[in-house]
């Protein structure tokens, strides 16, 4: 796929450790279905699986390989909630609505875990918690406010704030000043989770097609999508392309910004639990986030780094390694076995963009929460097709505004914004 060119999926740790998945055919000729899904990542697969289990006939078209977009490349971190925390949600929407939104995120986590269990998906699931590490001492102030608001407003008692010594007992790094520990967080193998959803969808009757890029799609009266060698007509459609939307839907393209993230995986480490205790997933409080965890085979998987152009670095491993060493200088001699990247999408508000255009539904812009939230987004769109729209409307109601200047100017303005926040991180 051209949008992900140069980002080395074939060199990723996830590709190297992927479960077997038979290639799907490409679309040839004309077909019809109750639902057409465009995109073979978490959102599209969740929608397809939900629809099939409600008796709908479903066709899914993926431009490249299923799971090879953001869904199969990300850090694999399970983080309850939204990108905006409880304090911000209350400021924006008031306590009642903020509590309802937070409950939606917990339902998404339940959906994700139940799909893994019910379909026996082998994806190295760990639910030991997620630690948001404080990059500077002042972060502890808002972390205490966040924990208090979660308990008082949301009735959520699974989070607590750790001091500097407690945090460094869990993360062997002198650069951290404390942390916010969420006991319902965790991590998984993201590509194997996607492939597991695809297998479950296929067993439920979904017709899966790969290498079937949709060149045009309309949704005014039913949905019609065309590829280079075929066409699908359906009663409803789901557009689930996230950062790879391209020019397929100009009306909504200006609400999301594709950004690249880069990851490395070290060689297996002799004592990984001395580096990160309790098998936690970890990210830090910088605007340009570093995130890391230990894999099932004892490697450190580390993502991070600032880059302000759409072009990937010539050497991803050399680009990411310095960011890893700032947190873990003791890994200076560790070999890097895998290095890769991927495009994800963010929005102006950092809340996802969920909505519909006629009979064509869409969900994207998860802004770093793209492991958990797609599960509920997919289910919500299918429920709305059946006339049960409460969940869908609640998610659509937080739709982000368009980036200033729309799709044409979002990239240069985003670069300026990232430079500013990176400078603020350093200061």
C-alpha positions in Angstrom: 0.0 0.0 0.0 1.5 3.3 -1.1 0.4 5.1 2.1 2.5 2.9 4.2 5.4 2.6 1.9 8.8 2.8 3.6 7.4 1.8 6.9 8.7 -1.7 6.8 5.8 -3.9 7.9 7.8 -6.9 6.8 10.5 -6.0 9.3 8.1 -5.7 12.2 8.2 -7.9 15.2 4.5 -8.5 14.7 4.9 -9.8 11.2 7.7 -12.1 12.3 5.5 -13.6 15.0 2.1 -13.5 13.3 -0.2 -16.4 13.5 -1.0 -18.3 10.2 -3.6 -16.5 8.1 -4.5 -17.7 4.6 -4.4 -14.9 2.0 -7.9 -13.8 0.9 -8.7 -13.4 -2.8 -9.1 -10.1 -4.6 -12.5 -8.9 -5.7 -13.5 -9.9 -9.2 -16.8 -8.9 -10.8 -20.0 -7.7 -9.2 -21.3 -8.7 -5.8 -24.1 -7.7 -3.4 -24.5 -7.7 0.4 -26.4 -6.2 3.2 -23.2 -4.5 4.4 -20.0 -3.4 2.7 -17.0 -2.7 4.9 -14.0 -0.9 3.5 -10.9 -1.5 5.5 -9.5 -4.6 7.2 -8.4 -3.2 10.6 -10.0 -3.3 14.0 -12.9 -1.0 13.1 -13.9 -2.7 9.9 -13.4 -6.2 11.4 -15.4 -5.4 14.5 -18.2 -4.0 12.4 -18.2 -7.0 10.0 -18.2 -9.5 12.9 -21.0 -7.7 14.7 -23.1 -7.5 11.5 -22.6 -11.1 10.6 -23.6 -12.3 14.0 -26.8 -10.3 13.6 -27.6 -12.2 10.4 -26.4 -9.6 7.8 -24.5 -10.7 4.7 -21.2 -8.8 4.8 -18.4 -8.2 2.3 -15.1 -6.6 3.5 -12.7 -5.0 1.0 -9.1 -4.4 2.1 -6.7 -2.5 -0.2 -3.6 -4.4 1.0 -3.4 -7.2 3.6 -5.8 -7.5 6.4 -4.4 -6.1 9.6 -1.5 -4.4 7.9 -2.6 -0.8 8.6 -2.5 0.9 12.0 -4.2 -2.2 13.6 -1.2 -4.5 12.9 1.6 -2.0 13.5 0.8 -0.2 16.8 2.2 -0.5 20.3 -0.5 -3.0 21.4 -1.4 -1.0 24.5 -4.8 -1.4 26.1 -5.6 1.9 27.8 -9.1 2.4 29.3 -10.8 5.7 28.6 -10.4 8.3 25.9 -7.4 10.3 24.9 -8.9 13.1 26.9 -8.9 12.2 30.6 -11.8 12.4 33.1 -11.0 15.9 34.2 -11.1 17.2 30.6 -14.3 15.3 29.8 -16.0 16.8 32.8 -14.9 20.3 31.8 -16.2 19.8 28.3 -19.4 17.9 28.9 -20.4 18.0 32.6 -20.3 15.1 35.0 -23.4 13.2 33.7 -22.3 13.1 30.1 -18.7 12.6 30.9 -19.6 9.6 33.0 -21.6 8.2 30.1 -18.7 8.6 27.7 -16.3 6.9 30.1 -18.7 4.0 30.5 -18.7 3.6 26.7 -14.9 3.2 26.8 -15.2 0.5 29.5 -17.8 -1.3 27.3 -15.2 -1.2 24.5 -12.7 -2.8 26.7 -15.2 -5.5 27.7 -16.0 -6.1 24.0 -12.3 -6.5 23.1 -11.7 -9.0 25.9 -14.8 -11.0 25.2 -13.9 -11.3 21.5 -10.4 -12.6 22.4 -11.9 -15.1 24.9 -14.9 -16.2 22.9 -12.9 -16.7 19.7 -9.9 -18.2 21.4 -7.6 -15.5 19.8 -4.0 -16.1 20.6 -2.6 -12.6 20.9 -0.3 -12.6 24.0 -3.0 -10.8 26.1 -1.8 -9.3 29.4 -4.1 -7.4 31.6 -1.7 -6.4 34.4 -2.2 -2.7 34.0 -1.1 0.4 32.2 1.3 3.0 33.8 1.3 6.5 32.5 4.8 7.7 33.6 5.3 11.4 34.7 8.0 13.0 32.5 8.2 15.9 34.9 7.4 16.4 38.6 4.5 18.9 37.8 2.6 16.0 36.1 1.8 14.5 39.4 -0.6 17.4 40.2 -2.9 16.7 37.3 -2.5 12.9 37.8 -3.9 13.2 41.4 -6.8 15.3 40.1 -7.4 12.7 37.4 -7.5 9.8 39.9 -9.8 11.8 42.2 -12.2 12.6 39.4 -12.3 9.1 38.1 -13.3 7.8 41.5 -15.7 10.6 42.5 -17.5 11.1 39.1 -17.0 7.9 37.2 -17.1 5.5 40.2 -13.8 4.1 38.8 -11.6 2.7 41.6 -8.9 1.0 39.5 -6.5 3.9 39.2 -3.9 5.4 41.6 -0.9 7.7 41.6 2.5 6.4 42.3 5.4 8.5 43.7 8.8 8.6 42.2 10.3 5.7 44.1 7.2 3.5 43.6 7.4 4.2 39.8 11.1 3.5 39.6 10.5 0.3 41.4 8.4 -0.8 38.5 10.2 1.0 35.7 14.0 0.9 35.9 14.5 4.5 34.7 15.9 7.6 36.6 14.1 9.8 34.1 10.6 9.2 35.6 9.1 11.3 38.4 6.0 9.2 39.3 3.1 7.7 37.5 -0.6 7.1 37.0 -1.4 3.4 37.3 -4.6 2.0 35.8 -5.2 -1.5 36.9 -7.5 -2.3 33.9 -4.9 -1.5 31.3 -2.8 -4.1 29.5 -1.3 -5.0 26.2 -1.5 -7.5 23.4 0.0 -8.6 20.0 -1.9 -6.2 17.8 -1.5 -8.0 14.5 -2.6 -11.4 15.9 -5.6 -9.7 17.5 -6.6 -8.4 14.1 -6.0 -11.7 12.4 -8.1 -13.4 15.1 -10.9 -11.0 14.4 -10.6 -11.7 10.7 -10.7 -15.5 11.3 -13.8 -15.1 13.5 -15.5 -12.9 10.8 -14.8 -15.5 8.1 -16.2 -18.3 10.2 -19.3 -16.1 10.8 -19.8 -15.8 7.0 -18.1 -12.5 6.1 -16.6 -12.5 2.7 -13.0 -11.2 3.0 -11.2 -9.7 0.0 -7.6 -8.4 0.0 -5.7 -6.4 -2.5 -9.0 -4.8 -3.4 -8.5 -1.1 -3.2 -11.8 0.9 -3.3 -11.4 3.6 -5.9 -14.8 5.2 -5.4 -17.6 4.8 -3.0 -21.0 6.5 -2.7 -23.7 6.2 0.0 -26.7 8.3 -1.0 -29.2 5.5 -1.7 -27.5 2.3 -0.6 -23.8 2.0 -1.1 -21.8 1.3 -4.3 -18.1 0.8 -4.2 -15.8 0.1 -7.2 -12.4 -1.4 -7.4 -10.1 -1.9 -10.4 -11.7 -5.3 -11.1 -15.1 -5.4 -9.3 -18.0 -3.7 -7.8 -20.1 -4.2 -4.6 -23.6 -3.0 -4.0 -24.9 -3.0 -0.4 -27.7 -1.6 1.7 -25.2 0.0 4.1 -21.5 0.7 4.2 -18.8 1.2 6.8 -15.7 3.3 5.9 -13.0 2.1 8.2 -9.7 3.3 6.6 -8.4 5.6 9.4 -5.1 7.2 8.4 -5.2 5.5 5.0 -8.5 7.2 3.9 -6.6 9.2 1.3 -9.0 10.9 -1.2 -11.7 8.4 -0.9 -14.0 10.6 1.2 -13.0 14.3 0.9 -16.0 15.4 3.1 -14.4 13.9 6.2 -10.7 13.8 5.3 -10.1 17.2 6.9 -11.2 16.0 10.3 -8.2 13.6 10.7 -4.5 14.0 10.4 -2.4 11.0 9.4 0.8 10.8 11.5 3.6 8.3 11.6 4.7 6.4 14.6 7.9 4.3 14.7 8.8 1.2 16.8 11.7 -1.1 17.5 12.0 -4.5 19.2 15.2 -5.5 20.9 16.7 -8.9 21.1 15.3 -11.1 23.9 16.5 -9.6 27.2 18.1 -11.7 30.0 16.1 -10.0 32.8 13.2 -8.1 31.3 11.1 -8.0 34.5 13.9 -6.0 36.0 13.3 -3.4 33.3 9.5 -3.3 33.6 7.9 -5.0 36.5 4.5 -6.7 36.6 4.3 -7.0 32.8 2.9 -3.5 32.6 2.2 -1.5 29.5 3.9 1.9 29.8 3.6 5.3 28.1 4.9 8.7 29.3 3.3 12.1 29.7 5.1 13.8 26.9 3.0 15.3 24.1 5.1 13.3 21.7 4.6 10.1 23.6 7.1 7.3 24.2 5.4 3.9 24.9 6.9 0.6 25.7 6.3 -2.9 27.0 7.8 -6.4 27.2 6.8 -8.9 24.6 5.9 -12.5 25.3 9.4 -13.6 24.2 11.2 -11.1 26.5 11.9 -8.2 24.1 11.4 -4.6 24.8 9.0 -3.1 22.2 9.6 0.6 22.2 7.8 3.3 20.2 8.5 7.0 20.1 10.3 9.8 18.5 9.5 13.2 17.0 9.3 13.6 13.3 7.5 16.4 11.6 7.4 15.4 7.9 5.4 12.6 6.3 8.5 10.9 5.0 9.9 8.1 7.1 13.5 8.1 8.4 15.9 6.2 6.2 16.8 4.0 9.2 14.0 3.5 11.6 16.1 1.7 14.2 18.7 4.4 14.4 15.9 7.0 14.6 14.1 5.4 17.5 17.0 4.0 19.5 18.1 7.4 21.1 14.6 7.9 22.5 14.8 4.4 24.1 18.2 5.1 25.5 17.0 8.3 27.2 14.7 6.2 29.3 16.8 3.0 29.4 20.5 3.9 29.1 21.3 0.4 30.4 20.2 -1.0 27.0 23.1 0.7 25.2 24.5 -2.6 24.1 21.1 -4.3 23.3 20.7 -5.4 19.7 17.7 -4.1 17.7 16.1 -7.0 15.9 13.1 -5.3 14.4 12.2 -1.8 13.3 9.0 -0.6 11.6 6.5 2.2 11.5 2.9 2.9 10.7 0.4 5.7 10.1 -2.3 6.4 12.6 -4.7 9.3 12.6 -5.4 12.1 15.2 -8.1 14.7 15.4 -8.1 18.3 16.6 -9.9 17.3 19.8 -8.1 13.9 20.2 -11.6 12.4 20.3 -12.6 10.0 17.5 -14.6 11.0 14.5 -17.7 8.8 14.2 -20.6 9.6 11.9 -22.5 8.8 8.7 -23.0 10.2 5.2 -26.3 8.9 4.0 -26.1 5.1 4.2 -22.3 5.2 4.6 -21.0 5.1 8.2 -17.5 5.8 9.3 -15.2 5.8 12.3 -11.6 6.9 12.6 -9.3 9.4 14.4 -8.7 7.4 17.6 -5.7 9.5 18.4 -3.7 6.9 20.3 -6.6 4.9 21.7 -6.9 2.7 18.6 -6.7 -0.7 20.2 -9.8 -0.4 22.5 -12.2 2.1 21.0 -12.6 0.6 17.5 -14.4 -2.4 19.1 -17.3 -0.3 20.3 -17.3 2.0 17.3 -17.8 -1.0 15.0 -20.6 -2.3 17.1 -22.2 1.1 17.4 -22.4 1.6 13.6 -24.1 -1.8 13.2 -26.6 -1.1 16.0 -27.5 2.2 14.2 -28.2 0.3 11.0 -30.7 -1.8 13.0 -32.4 1.3 14.4 -30.7 1.2 17.8 -28.8 4.4 17.6 -28.2 5.6 21.2 -24.6 4.4 21.3 -23.8 5.6 17.9 -25.3 9.0 18.5 -23.4 9.4 21.8 -20.1 8.7 20.0 -21.0 10.9 17.0 -21.9 13.8 19.3 -18.2 14.3 20.2 -17.2 14.7 16.6 -14.0 16.9 16.2 -13.9 20.0 14.2 -12.0 20.2 10.9 -8.3 21.0 11.0 -7.7 24.7 10.1 -7.5 24.9 6.3 -9.0 21.4 5.9 -7.0 18.6 4.3 -4.9 21.0 2.2 -3.3 22.9 5.1 -3.5 20.4 8.0 0.0 19.0 7.5 2.0 22.3 7.7 0.0 23.5 10.6 0.4 20.2 12.3 4.1 20.4 11.9 4.1 23.8 13.6 2.0 22.5 16.4 4.3 19.5 17.0 7.3 21.7 17.0 5.7 23.9 19.7 4.7 21.0 21.9 8.1 19.3 21.5 9.7 22.5 22.7 7.4 22.7 25.6 8.2 19.1 26.5 11.9 20.0 26.6 11.3 23.1 28.7 
